């Protein structure tokens, strides 16, 4: 059944009228009017606490946002995804990253086949292989154990495992150093190869088809580098694959027994739970990886079973819709106050922007509202000394998600209290701001002259009323990281459901790849038909001259 346009839904119209009042609300006043605001506007799930009290919302706002989610068909779409229906209609695929973290005794039948035994068969192979590498019983062609693991992939085959390995570095094996190469820019691979020994390095080539241009170029270069020191007989001891193309993997020199498959219902940016997570398994061990899966599964269970009014992904997603579609907020900033989450903003960029950066509905009609905002950010406290100026006093309203762990993974005295103090203070400052009267009183207490006070006043006033969410966990560990990633996966799903877009295809990445093939041939000296614009032709000419020289 065709769904009406989002703007035609009763809840959307009600929210538009509601926003006419809400846009002038001051959060200071909302806190004063609602002493129980933190208790009312916070919830816990899967080891995470979400405090969303510092948002321009009241109970009516939240009720209308949940109503909009229902009118958008969120509950039916959620059920369809978890049931394995082909909700990725343009590619005729199911979307089953949630199946990757189902326990062994679960069952999920898709196209007449239970996928859970297949998932756990691959997990069992990953466990066996990782135990051999981590124990040192797997040796290279020189008889030495592996010291370095180089993952060669791109997009979801790189961002997920790299982010997770960094996040869980304190759980990592002390002998193994993890490296990640994704960019076709040779400087990326060169920087890694300059640091590793071919006799003790294991390469993971992550490409489902074993044809991805950037990945295979890097893989072939790594292979050639290895063969400068060792012969082809050593390749199976130093190269494994995450792929489904047995023929190509074998031709490369990889033993098919060391090829770890995954399925077409696993999207790249949702694949860290699959064999794509092999680097993480090697780094932290299979028991920790199992806890990672369990944390995600706990969030899945919460998302599937909790009422929408108390559902963490639904609340996070609908708050994003509130700011994107009613406050015209064009971006959202992710601020993890944990150095080990330094890659998390980049991970969310792909997760959200590749999923929901769409301009047509699932039916192919132009969308009626703005869709995915730009996602960006950096770790605290670095961001405070870089872009927080814009967040505090800039002309745009940019919602912020703060993420922090209450307990550190280090023993350095004093650091974590200072970190948390900064995190909580920034969220409070965004909400409260500083009024002109407060600035005057502060400067008068410092005996600043009145004329100087009036000159500085406009520059030192903070408008405040800037929204933020606070996500807290007791500690960053495999389970809480799994829950955190799954939370944002489901947040992305919620927003895609409301905007009526397909969050699981990515046709937008293809056009540039096709054009690049033509230009690559021309840069290599091939014929130069005048099929480009004047700018591109001139750039090609300049590059050809440089490359031929």
C-alpha positions as CSV (number, residue, x, y, z in Angstrom):
1,X,0.0,0.0,0.0
2,X,1.4,3.4,-1.0
3,X,2.2,5.6,2.0
4,X,1.1,9.3,1.8
5,X,3.9,11.9,1.6
6,X,5.5,12.5,5.0
7,X,4.3,16.1,5.0
8,X,0.7,14.8,4.6
9,X,0.7,12.7,7.7
10,X,-1.4,14.1,10.6
11,X,1.5,13.9,13.1
12,X,3.8,15.9,10.7
13,X,1.2,18.6,10.4
14,X,0.7,18.7,14.2
15,X,4.5,18.9,14.7
16,X,4.7,21.8,12.2
17,X,2.1,23.7,14.3
18,X,3.8,22.6,17.5
19,X,7.2,23.9,16.3
20,X,5.8,27.4,15.9
21,X,5.8,27.5,19.7
22,X,8.7,25.2,20.5
23,X,11.2,27.2,18.4
24,X,11.1,30.0,21.0
25,X,11.3,27.7,24.1
26,X,14.3,28.2,26.4
27,X,15.7,25.0,27.9
28,X,16.5,26.9,31.1
29,X,12.8,27.5,31.5
30,X,11.9,23.9,30.6
31,X,14.2,22.6,33.3
32,X,12.7,25.1,35.8
33,X,9.2,24.0,34.9
34,X,9.9,20.3,35.1
35,X,12.0,19.3,38.1
36,X,11.8,15.7,37.1
37,X,13.1,16.4,33.6
38,X,16.1,14.1,33.8
39,X,14.1,11.2,35.1
40,X,11.4,11.8,32.6
41,X,13.7,12.2,29.6
42,X,16.3,9.5,30.1
43,X,16.4,5.8,29.8
44,X,18.8,2.8,29.9
45,X,19.1,-0.2,27.6
46,X,21.9,-2.8,26.8
47,X,24.4,-1.1,29.2
48,X,23.9,2.4,27.8
49,X,22.2,5.5,29.4
50,X,20.6,8.1,27.1
51,X,20.0,11.5,28.7
52,X,17.9,13.5,26.2
53,X,16.7,16.1,28.6
54,X,18.8,18.8,27.1
55,X,16.6,19.0,24.0
56,X,14.0,21.5,22.9
57,X,11.2,19.2,23.7
58,X,8.4,18.7,26.2
59,X,6.1,15.7,26.7
60,X,3.8,16.8,23.9
61,X,6.8,17.0,21.5
62,X,7.9,13.5,22.3
63,X,4.3,12.2,22.0
64,X,4.0,13.7,18.5
65,X,7.3,12.4,17.4
66,X,6.4,8.9,18.4
67,X,3.0,9.3,16.7
68,X,4.9,10.3,13.5
69,X,7.0,7.2,13.8
70,X,3.9,5.1,14.0
71,X,2.1,6.8,11.1
72,X,5.3,6.3,9.0
73,X,4.9,2.5,9.5
74,X,8.0,2.1,11.6
75,X,6.7,-0.9,13.5
76,X,5.8,-2.9,10.4
77,X,9.1,-2.0,8.7
78,X,11.0,-3.0,11.8
79,X,9.2,-6.3,11.9
80,X,9.9,-6.9,8.2
81,X,13.6,-6.3,8.6
82,X,14.0,-8.6,11.6
83,X,12.0,-11.3,9.7
84,X,14.3,-11.3,6.8
85,X,12.0,-9.7,4.2
86,X,13.6,-8.1,1.2
87,X,13.3,-4.5,2.4
88,X,16.3,-3.5,0.2
89,X,13.9,-3.4,-2.7
90,X,16.3,-1.8,-5.3
91,X,18.7,-4.7,-4.9
92,X,16.1,-7.3,-3.9
93,X,17.9,-8.2,-0.8
94,X,17.1,-8.9,2.8
95,X,18.8,-6.8,5.5
96,X,20.0,-9.1,8.1
97,X,23.0,-7.7,10.0
98,X,20.9,-8.4,13.1
99,X,21.1,-12.2,12.2
100,X,24.9,-12.0,12.6
101,X,24.5,-11.5,16.3
102,X,21.8,-14.1,17.0
103,X,22.7,-16.7,19.5
104,X,23.4,-20.2,18.2
105,X,20.1,-21.7,19.5
106,X,18.0,-19.1,17.6
107,X,16.4,-19.7,14.2
108,X,15.7,-17.3,11.3
109,X,14.4,-18.8,8.1
110,X,15.0,-16.8,4.9
111,X,13.9,-18.1,1.5
112,X,13.3,-21.5,3.1
113,X,16.7,-21.8,4.8
114,X,17.7,-21.2,8.4
115,X,20.6,-18.7,8.2
116,X,21.7,-19.0,11.9
117,X,23.7,-22.3,11.4
118,X,25.5,-20.7,8.4
119,X,26.4,-17.7,10.5
120,X,27.8,-19.8,13.4
121,X,29.6,-22.1,11.0
122,X,31.6,-19.0,9.8
123,X,32.0,-17.8,13.4
124,X,33.4,-21.2,14.4
125,X,36.0,-21.0,11.5
126,X,37.0,-17.5,12.6
127,X,37.4,-18.7,16.2
128,X,39.6,-21.6,15.1
129,X,41.8,-19.5,12.8
130,X,42.1,-16.7,15.4
131,X,43.2,-19.1,18.1
132,X,46.0,-20.5,15.9
133,X,47.3,-17.0,15.1
134,X,47.0,-15.7,18.6
135,X,48.6,-18.7,20.2
136,X,51.5,-18.6,17.7
137,X,50.8,-22.0,16.3
138,X,50.1,-20.4,12.9
139,X,53.5,-19.3,11.6
140,X,54.7,-17.6,8.5
141,X,57.0,-19.1,5.8
142,X,60.0,-18.4,8.0
143,X,58.5,-20.4,10.9
144,X,57.9,-17.3,13.0
145,X,54.6,-16.3,14.6
146,X,52.6,-13.4,13.2
147,X,53.4,-10.0,14.7
148,X,51.5,-7.7,12.3
149,X,48.1,-8.0,10.7
150,X,47.3,-5.8,7.7
151,X,43.6,-5.5,6.7
152,X,43.1,-4.4,3.1
153,X,39.6,-3.3,2.3
154,X,37.6,-0.1,1.8
155,X,34.4,1.4,3.0
156,X,32.6,-0.9,5.5
157,X,35.4,-3.5,5.0
158,X,37.8,-1.0,6.6
159,X,35.9,1.5,8.7
160,X,34.1,-1.0,11.0
161,X,37.0,-3.2,12.0
162,X,39.5,-0.3,12.2
163,X,37.1,1.7,14.5
164,X,36.4,-1.4,16.6
165,X,40.1,-2.4,16.9
166,X,41.0,1.1,18.1
167,X,38.1,1.3,20.5
168,X,39.0,-2.0,22.1
169,X,42.8,-1.6,22.0
170,X,43.1,-2.3,25.7
171,X,41.8,-5.8,25.1
172,X,44.2,-6.5,22.2
173,X,46.8,-9.3,22.0
174,X,50.2,-7.9,23.1
175,X,52.1,-9.5,20.2
176,X,49.8,-8.4,17.4
177,X,49.8,-5.0,15.8
178,X,46.8,-4.2,13.6
179,X,47.1,-2.1,10.4
180,X,44.4,-0.9,8.0
181,X,44.9,0.0,4.4
182,X,42.0,1.3,2.3
183,X,43.0,4.2,0.1
184,X,44.1,3.5,-3.4
185,X,46.6,6.3,-2.8
186,X,49.9,4.4,-2.7
187,X,51.0,6.5,0.3
188,X,48.6,4.6,2.5
189,X,50.0,1.1,1.7
190,X,53.6,2.4,1.5
191,X,53.4,3.8,5.0
192,X,52.3,0.4,6.4
193,X,54.7,-1.8,4.4
194,X,57.6,0.4,5.5
195,X,56.9,-0.7,9.1
196,X,56.3,-4.5,8.8
197,X,58.3,-7.6,8.1
198,X,57.0,-9.9,5.3
199,X,58.0,-13.0,7.2
200,X,55.8,-12.1,10.2
201,X,52.9,-10.3,8.5
202,X,49.4,-11.6,7.8
203,X,47.3,-9.8,5.2
204,X,43.5,-10.0,5.2
205,X,42.1,-9.1,1.8
206,X,38.5,-8.1,2.4
207,X,36.4,-8.0,-0.8
208,X,33.2,-9.9,-1.2
209,X,33.6,-10.2,-5.0
210,X,37.4,-10.0,-4.9
211,X,37.1,-7.4,-7.7
212,X,36.8,-4.1,-5.7
213,X,39.2,-1.8,-7.6
214,X,40.9,-0.1,-4.7
215,X,41.2,-3.2,-2.6
216,X,42.5,-5.4,-5.3
217,X,45.1,-2.9,-6.4
218,X,46.4,-2.7,-2.9
219,X,46.3,-6.4,-2.5
220,X,48.3,-7.0,-5.7
221,X,50.9,-4.5,-4.6
222,X,51.1,-6.2,-1.2
223,X,51.5,-9.5,-2.9
224,X,54.3,-8.2,-5.1
225,X,56.0,-6.7,-2.1
226,X,55.9,-10.1,-0.3
227,X,57.3,-11.9,-3.3
228,X,60.3,-9.6,-3.4
229,X,61.5,-11.5,-0.3
230,X,59.7,-14.9,-0.4
231,X,58.4,-17.3,-3.1
232,X,54.8,-18.0,-4.0
233,X,54.7,-21.1,-1.9
234,X,54.7,-18.8,1.1
235,X,51.6,-16.9,0.0
236,X,49.0,-19.1,1.8
237,X,50.8,-18.6,5.1
238,X,50.6,-14.8,4.8
239,X,47.4,-14.0,2.9
240,X,43.8,-14.9,3.8
241,X,40.5,-13.6,2.3
242,X,37.1,-12.4,3.4
243,X,35.3,-13.1,0.2
244,X,32.9,-15.4,-1.7
245,X,34.9,-15.7,-5.0
246,X,36.7,-18.9,-4.5
247,X,38.2,-19.0,-8.0
248,X,39.7,-15.5,-7.7
249,X,41.0,-16.1,-4.2
250,X,42.7,-19.3,-5.3
251,X,44.3,-17.6,-8.3
252,X,45.7,-15.0,-6.0
253,X,47.5,-17.7,-4.0
254,X,45.2,-17.9,-1.0
255,X,44.1,-21.3,0.3
256,X,40.3,-21.5,0.0
257,X,40.3,-23.1,3.4
258,X,41.4,-19.6,4.6
259,X,38.6,-17.8,2.8
260,X,35.9,-16.5,5.2
261,X,32.5,-15.9,3.4
262,X,29.6,-13.6,4.2
263,X,26.3,-13.0,2.5
264,X,24.6,-10.6,0.1
265,X,22.1,-9.7,2.9
266,X,25.1,-8.1,4.8
267,X,25.6,-4.5,3.7
268,X,29.2,-3.2,3.8
269,X,28.6,-0.6,6.5
270,X,26.7,-3.1,8.6
271,X,29.3,-5.9,8.2
272,X,31.7,-5.6,11.2
273,X,29.7,-8.4,12.8
274,X,30.5,-10.8,10.0
275,X,33.8,-12.2,8.7
276,X,34.7,-8.6,7.9
277,X,35.3,-8.5,11.7
278,X,38.1,-11.0,11.4
279,X,40.8,-8.3,12.3
280,X,38.8,-7.6,15.5
281,X,38.6,-11.3,16.4
282,X,42.4,-11.6,15.9
283,X,43.0,-8.5,18.0
284,X,40.8,-9.1,21.0
285,X,40.1,-12.9,20.8
286,X,36.9,-14.8,20.0
287,X,35.5,-14.6,23.6
288,X,35.6,-10.7,23.5
289,X,34.1,-10.8,20.0
290,X,31.3,-12.9,21.3
291,X,30.6,-10.3,24.0
292,X,30.7,-7.6,21.2
293,X,28.0,-9.6,19.3
294,X,26.0,-10.1,22.5
295,X,26.0,-6.3,23.3
296,X,24.6,-5.7,19.8
297,X,22.0,-8.4,20.2
298,X,20.9,-6.9,23.5
299,X,20.2,-3.6,21.7
300,X,18.4,-5.5,18.9
301,X,16.1,-7.1,21.5
302,X,15.5,-3.7,23.1
303,X,14.7,-2.0,19.7
304,X,12.4,-4.9,18.7
305,X,10.6,-5.2,22.0
306,X,10.5,-1.9,23.8
307,X,7.5,0.4,23.3
308,X,8.3,3.3,21.0
309,X,7.9,5.8,23.9
310,X,10.8,4.1,25.8
311,X,12.8,2.9,22.8
312,X,16.3,4.3,22.7
313,X,16.9,4.0,18.9
314,X,13.4,5.4,18.2
315,X,14.0,8.4,20.6
316,X,17.4,9.1,19.2
317,X,16.2,8.9,15.6
318,X,13.1,10.9,16.1
319,X,15.0,13.7,17.9
320,X,17.1,13.8,14.7
321,X,14.0,14.1,12.6
322,X,12.8,17.0,14.9
323,X,15.9,19.0,14.3
324,X,16.5,18.1,10.6
325,X,12.9,18.7,9.4
326,X,11.6,21.4,11.8
327,X,14.7,23.4,12.9
328,X,16.5,23.0,9.5
329,X,19.7,21.7,11.3
330,X,21.9,20.6,8.4
331,X,24.5,18.7,10.5
332,X,24.9,16.8,13.7
333,X,28.2,16.6,15.6
334,X,29.4,13.4,17.4
335,X,31.6,14.1,20.4
336,X,33.1,11.0,22.0
337,X,34.9,11.9,25.2
338,X,37.0,8.8,24.9
339,X,40.2,8.7,22.9
340,X,39.7,5.1,21.9
341,X,36.5,6.1,20.1
342,X,38.5,8.5,17.8
343,X,37.3,6.7,14.7
344,X,33.6,6.6,15.8
345,X,32.5,9.8,14.1
346,X,34.1,8.7,10.8
347,X,32.3,5.3,11.2
348,X,29.0,7.1,11.7
349,X,29.6,9.3,8.7
350,X,29.4,6.2,6.5
351,X,26.7,4.5,8.4
352,X,24.3,7.4,8.4
353,X,25.2,9.4,5.3
354,X,25.6,6.4,2.9
355,X,22.4,4.9,4.3
356,X,20.2,8.0,4.3
357,X,21.8,10.4,1.9
358,X,18.9,9.9,-0.5
359,X,16.7,12.3,-2.5
360,X,14.0,9.9,-3.6
361,X,11.5,7.8,-1.6
362,X,11.5,4.0,-1.7
363,X,8.8,4.4,-4.4
364,X,11.1,6.6,-6.6
365,X,9.4,9.9,-6.0
366,X,11.3,13.0,-4.9
367,X,11.4,13.3,-1.1
368,X,9.3,16.1,0.4
369,X,11.7,17.0,3.2
370,X,15.4,17.2,3.9
371,X,16.9,13.8,4.7
372,X,20.3,12.9,6.3
373,X,22.2,15.7,7.9
374,X,26.0,15.9,7.6
375,X,27.6,13.8,10.4
376,X,31.0,15.1,11.7
377,X,33.0,15.3,14.9
378,X,36.1,14.5,16.9
379,X,37.0,13.3,20.3
380,X,36.8,15.6,23.4
381,X,38.6,17.5,24.6
382,X,40.2,18.1,21.2
383,X,37.0,19.4,19.7
384,X,36.7,22.0,22.4
385,X,39.8,23.7,21.1
386,X,38.8,23.4,17.4
387,X,35.2,23.7,16.3
388,X,33.2,24.1,19.6
389,X,33.4,27.8,19.0
390,X,31.0,27.4,16.1
391,X,28.7,25.1,18.1
392,X,28.5,27.7,20.9
393,X,28.3,31.0,19.1
394,X,27.8,30.2,15.4
395,X,24.7,31.0,13.4
396,X,23.6,27.4,12.9
397,X,21.9,25.1,15.5
398,X,23.9,21.9,15.5
399,X,22.7,19.1,17.8
400,X,25.6,17.2,19.5
401,X,25.8,13.6,20.7
402,X,28.2,13.4,23.7
403,X,29.5,9.8,24.4
404,X,31.4,8.9,27.5
405,X,32.4,6.1,29.8
406,X,32.2,6.5,33.5
407,X,35.3,4.4,34.2
408,X,38.6,4.7,32.3
409,X,40.7,1.8,30.9
410,X,43.9,3.4,32.3
411,X,45.4,4.0,35.7
412,X,46.6,7.6,35.2
413,X,45.5,9.6,38.3
414,X,43.1,12.5,37.8
415,X,42.7,12.4,34.0
416,X,39.3,10.8,33.8
417,X,37.6,13.2,36.3
418,X,38.9,16.1,34.2
419,X,37.7,14.5,31.0
420,X,34.2,13.9,32.4
421,X,34.0,17.3,33.9
422,X,34.7,18.8,30.5
423,X,32.1,16.6,28.9
424,X,29.3,17.4,31.3
425,X,30.3,21.1,31.4
426,X,30.1,21.5,27.6
427,X,26.7,19.9,27.5
428,X,25.5,22.2,30.3
429,X,27.1,25.3,28.5
430,X,25.3,24.4,25.3
431,X,22.0,24.3,27.1
432,X,22.4,27.2,29.5
433,X,24.6,29.7,27.5
434,X,25.4,33.0,29.3
435,X,23.1,36.0,29.3
436,X,24.1,39.6,28.9
437,X,23.2,40.2,32.6
438,X,25.4,37.3,33.6
439,X,28.3,38.6,31.5
440,X,27.9,42.1,33.1
441,X,27.9,40.8,36.6
442,X,30.9,38.6,36.0
443,X,33.0,41.5,34.5
444,X,31.9,43.9,37.1
445,X,33.1,41.5,39.8
446,X,36.5,41.6,38.0
447,X,36.4,45.5,38.1
448,X,36.2,45.9,34.4
449,X,35.3,49.5,33.3
450,X,31.7,50.0,32.2
451,X,32.6,51.2,28.7
452,X,34.9,48.1,28.3
453,X,32.0,45.9,29.5
454,X,29.6,47.3,26.9
455,X,32.2,46.9,24.1
456,X,32.9,43.3,25.0
457,X,29.3,42.3,25.8
458,X,28.2,41.1,22.4
459,X,31.2,38.9,22.0
460,X,30.9,37.2,25.4
461,X,27.2,36.4,25.3
462,X,26.4,32.8,24.6
463,X,22.9,32.2,23.3
464,X,22.7,28.7,24.7
465,X,19.6,26.7,24.0
466,X,21.7,24.4,21.9
467,X,20.5,20.8,22.0
468,X,22.5,17.7,22.9
469,X,22.2,14.1,23.9
470,X,24.4,12.4,26.5
471,X,25.2,8.7,26.1
472,X,27.0,7.1,29.0
473,X,28.3,3.6,29.6
474,X,30.0,2.2,32.7
475,X,33.1,1.4,30.7
476,X,34.0,1.0,27.0
477,X,34.3,-2.8,26.5
478,X,33.2,-5.2,23.8
479,X,29.6,-5.5,25.0
480,X,29.0,-1.7,25.3
481,X,30.7,-1.0,22.0
482,X,28.5,-3.6,20.3
483,X,25.4,-2.0,21.9
484,X,26.6,1.5,20.9
485,X,27.1,0.6,17.2
486,X,23.7,-1.2,17.1
487,X,22.0,1.8,18.6
488,X,23.2,4.0,15.8
489,X,22.4,1.3,13.2
490,X,18.8,1.3,14.4
491,X,18.6,5.1,14.7
492,X,19.6,5.2,11.1
493,X,16.8,2.7,10.3
494,X,14.2,4.7,12.2
495,X,15.0,7.9,10.2
496,X,15.0,6.0,6.9
497,X,11.6,4.6,7.7
498,X,10.2,8.0,8.6
499,X,11.6,9.6,5.4
500,X,10.4,6.6,3.4
501,X,13.8,6.0,1.8
502,X,15.9,2.8,1.2
503,X,18.6,3.0,3.8
504,X,20.4,-0.1,2.4
505,X,21.5,0.7,-1.2
506,X,24.2,3.2,-2.2
507,X,24.0,3.9,-5.9
508,X,25.5,7.3,-5.3
509,X,29.0,5.8,-5.0
510,X,28.9,4.2,-8.5
511,X,29.0,7.2,-10.9
512,X,32.4,8.4,-10.0
513,X,33.8,4.9,-10.2
514,X,32.6,4.5,-13.8
515,X,34.0,7.8,-14.9
516,X,37.3,7.1,-13.2
517,X,37.8,4.0,-15.3
518,X,37.7,6.1,-18.5
519,X,40.0,8.7,-17.1
520,X,42.4,6.1,-15.8
521,X,42.9,4.7,-19.3
522,X,43.5,8.2,-20.7
523,X,46.1,9.0,-18.0
524,X,47.9,5.8,-19.0
525,X,48.2,7.0,-22.6
526,X,45.0,5.7,-24.1
527,X,43.1,7.6,-26.8
528,X,41.7,11.0,-25.7
529,X,38.2,11.4,-27.1
530,X,36.7,14.8,-26.3
531,X,34.0,13.4,-24.0
532,X,34.9,15.5,-20.9
533,X,34.2,19.1,-20.1
534,X,36.9,21.7,-20.6
535,X,38.0,21.6,-17.0
536,X,38.4,17.8,-16.8
537,X,40.2,17.7,-20.2
538,X,42.7,20.3,-18.9
539,X,43.3,18.5,-15.7
540,X,43.9,15.2,-17.6
541,X,46.4,16.9,-19.9
542,X,48.3,18.3,-16.9
543,X,48.4,15.0,-15.1
544,X,49.5,13.1,-18.3
545,X,52.4,15.4,-18.7
546,X,53.4,14.9,-15.0
547,X,53.1,11.2,-15.1
548,X,54.9,10.7,-18.4
549,X,57.8,12.9,-17.2
